[in-house]
Amino acid sequence: MIQAKLFQDPEGDFYGYSVSGHAGFDEEGFDIICSAVSVLAINTANALEKLLHLDLVTDMKDGYLNVVIPSVKNGNRNKEAQLLLETFRLGLESIIEGYGSGYMVLSIDQN
C-alpha cells in the first residue's frame, strides 16, 4: 500500500510531502497506480523547483520520496507553492476515488 502524507504548518500552509510503498495493484512495471502517484510526486517536485525556483530538500529511494520546502516550513508563505501542493493532493484523492482506498492512504501531518 502507498502511504502518502502532506506536511502542513499550523497556519494551514503545505510545506512538503512524502510518498512511500507500492500499491500492489499489478506486478512491478505494470502497476498504473504506482505509476500515477510517481508521476504526480516527481512532477510536483520538479514544478516547485524549476517553475517557482524554490530550494527543496529531497530524499528519494526505491519506493520513497520526501520533499520539503524549507522556506515555506519556516513561515514564508508562497501562494504558487500552495496551488501546486493542493493540485498534488487533489490528484492523489482522485486516484483513491477511482481505485479505492485499498491501494493508497493519504494523510495530513500537521506540525
N, C-alpha and C positions, 0 to 999 in steps of 0.2 A: 504494500500500500504506500502511496505517496503521502508524505507529510509536508504540507505547505503552510508556512507561517509568515504573516506580515508583522513587522515591528512598528508599533505606534507609540508616540510620546504622549504625555498627559494632556497636551492641548489638542490631541486628535490627529496630528500630522504623522503620516507614514514616513519612516526613515530607512526602511530596508526590508529584506525578506530572506527566507531560506526555503529551500525545496530539497527533500531527501527521499530516498527509497525508489521503489519501482512499482508500477501499477499492478502488474500481473494480469493484464487484460489479454495479452497474447505473448507468444515467445519473443525473446530478445530480437530486435531488428524489425519486428512486425507489430509492436505494441503502439497503437495510434494514440493512446492516452499519454504514455511516456513521451512520445514524440511531440505532441501538442504542448504539454507542460514545459518540456525542454525549450521549445521554440519561444514560448511566452517568456520564460525566465531569462533566457540569454538575450532575446531581443529587447526586453525591458532594460537590462543592464547596459547593453550597447547604446540604447537611446539616451539613457541618463548620462552616459559618459561622452558619447560622440555628438549628440544634438544639444544637450544642455551644458556640456563641458564641466560636469561635476566630477570631483575626485571621489572615487569609490574605494572601499576596502572589500575585496572579494576573496573567497576561498572556494575552490572548485576541485572536486574529486569525482570518481566514478559514482554516479547516483546522488551527488550532493552539490549544492550551490548555495552560498551565503553571500549576500550583498548588503552593505551598509553605506549610507551616505553620511559621513561624519558631520558635515556642516549642518545638515538638517537635524541630525540627532542632537547636536549641540545648540539647537534653538533657532537656527537661521531658516526662516520659512521660505519655501520655494513652491509657488503655485504650479509651475510646469512639472516639477517632480511629483507633486501630489496627483496631477492629472495622469501621468504615466503609471504611477503605482495604483491608482484607482482602476485604470484600464486593465492592468495586470490582474487585480483582484476580480474584476468582472469576467475576464477570460477564464480564470480558474473556476469561478462559480458556474459559468456556462458549461464547462466540462463536467462538473459534478451533476448539474441538472440533466445533461444529456446522457450520461452513462451511469449515474447513481453514485451513492456515497461509499460503495464497496471498494473503490479503487483509489480514492483520494480523500483526505481530510484537510480542511482549510481552517486555520485558527488565526486569531489576532492576539499578539503578545503585547500587552500594554505596559510600558515601563515609564 
